[in-house]
């Protein structure tokens, strides 16, 4: 997750979580199963994991991240969590789908990763999700900024895209149609899009 700042100790804070967690929760309630395991890929600070686990008590929330600092932050938030449905965070690199430590789940959620990672991570996300969701047939739910065909890109997203590219040429806001093409090639079908705060989208895919 982008734009993490130090909070206290190992805990990190991602300001966007306070803005988007309520609309995201509404979308999740529409598509997550009533119970089961949800794998969150690229959990970042862990703030979303704690919030969603608290709001979705029948769900076993499995956070993950490839960054040791993020894993430490998730662990710090988890220590303060009163429930029992938030699992210990796992080291998981989306770009290495053959090495994911989770072999099956009832849904996968990935928030604000695709634009701050190389395209190989997005490809790996879909390939890994195809394997992990093979048994359940559950959804892959993505959140973040995207460029939509036929829709004028907000100036703030244009500036954000340029900023991302200056930080890392392999980063950047992705085109929705390119994500859709990848999803179809891997074996997913697009279900629905939701417009979200600050010119973001929630995209829901399911195994074809």
N, C-alpha and C positions, 0 to 999 in steps of 0.2 A: 504494500500500500504506500502511496506517495505521501510526501509532506509530513513525515513523522517528526515530532519534537519531543525533547526530554520532558518528562513529567516529574516523577519522584522515584529515585532509585532506578530499578530496571524498567519501570513502566514508561511507555511512550504514549504520546497523544496525537491522534490524527483529527484535526479540527472538523473535517468533513463528516465524521461519524455522527455528530450531533445534528447535522443538517439533514442527512439522508436516511437515518435509521428507521424513522417512523414510516415514510413512504415505502422503504424497502421491506419492512415488516409486513405491510399490507399486501405487497406483491408475493412475498413468501407464503403468506397464509393461503393465497389462492392456489399455489402450486405444490407446496410441500405435502408429503403424506401426513396423516394424523399422528403417526408414530414411526419410529425407525431411526436410522443413522443418517445424518447429513454431514458430508465431508465439505469443509470450507478450505479451498485452496488459496494460498497467499493471504493468510489471516492478518498480516501486518501487526498492528499494536495489540490486537486481541479485544479491542473495545466492542466491535461488532459481535464477536463470539460470545462474550459475556452477556450482552444485551439480548441477543436472539435466544440464547439458551434460557435466559430468565423468562422470556415471553412465551417460549414454546416448550413448556415443561415436559411434554411427552416425547420430545425429540432428543436423541443423543447427539450432541453437537461435537464434531471432531475437527478442531482447528489444526492448521498446518502452515508451514512457511519454510523457505530455504535459508533464511537469514538468522543466524544465532542470536542477534540482538532482538529480533522480533519474537523468537521463541522465548527468550528471557522475559520480554514484556508480557506475552500471553500468560506465562507461568505466574508472573507477579499479580496480574489481574485475577487469575484463577484462584490464587490463594485467598482472595477476599470474597470469592463467590460462595453463596450459601447453599446452592443447589448441588445435586449429585449427577446432573446430566451433561456437564461440560467436561470432556475428556482432556487428558494431557496432550499438549500440542506435539505434533510429529514433524520431523524434518522431511519435507517433500519438495522436490524440484519439479515444477510442472513440465519443464522441457525434457525430462527423462521419464517418460511414461512407463517404461519397462521396469523401473526401479521404485515405483510408488509403494509405500508401506501399507497402504489400504487396498484391499483386494475387492471389496464390495461395499456398496452403500445404497441408500434409498433415494438420495438426491445429492447433487454437488452444487455448491455456491461459490462463485469467484467474484470478488468485489475489487474494482480499481487495480487490476493487475495488467490487463492487456496493453494499455498504453504506456506502461513503464517497464516493459520487458521486450526482448527481441521477439520477432514473429515466430521463432521456433518454440517459444514458450506457449503461444496460443495454439500452435499445431499440437504440441505435446499435451496441452490441456484437453483438447477434444479427443486425442487418441487414448489418453489415460482414462478419460471419462467414459469412453465407449466400453472399455474393459470393466471398469468398476461398476457401471450401471447395467451391465449385460443381464444380470439376473433379475434385478428389480424393475428395469425399464423406466426408472425415475428420470426427472428432469435435470438438465444442466442450466443453471441460472446465472447470468452474467450481469454485472452492473458497471457502468462507467461512461465516459464521453465517447461518442462515435460520430462519424461523418455519414450523413444519410443522403442517398441519391435523390436529387430533385428538391432537397430542402436546404435553404441557405444556412451555412454554418455560422453560428453566433460568433461575433468578434472576439469574445472572451475565449472561445475554444480555438479560434485561429491563433491567438496570441499564446495560448497554452501549448498548442501543437508546436509552434516555433520554439518555445522555451524548452520543450522536451527534446526536440531534435538537436538543439544546441548543447544540451547536457549529454546526450547519447544519440548518435545518428540512427541507431537501431530502434529507438523508442519513437512514439508518436501516436496520435489519435488514429484509430483504424477506420476504414470504410466498412459500413455495415454489409454492403454487398460482398466484400471480400471475406468477411467472417462467415456470411451465409454460404458462400461457395466452398469454403473449407469445411464447414459443418456438413454439408451435403456429401462432400468427397469422403469424409470419414465415416459417415453413416448416421447423421442426425438430421432431423427436420425442424424447421423453425415453427414455433407455436404462436408466440405473441410478443409484442413490444409494449413497454409502458414508458411514457414520458415522465421524467423524474426531475427533482430540483436541480438548478444550476446547469441546465442544458445537458443533462445526463439521460441515459436510457437504461432500462432493465430489459434484457433479452432472454427469452425462455426457449430452450431447445429440448427435444426429446429424441431418444433413439428411434431411428426410422424402422 
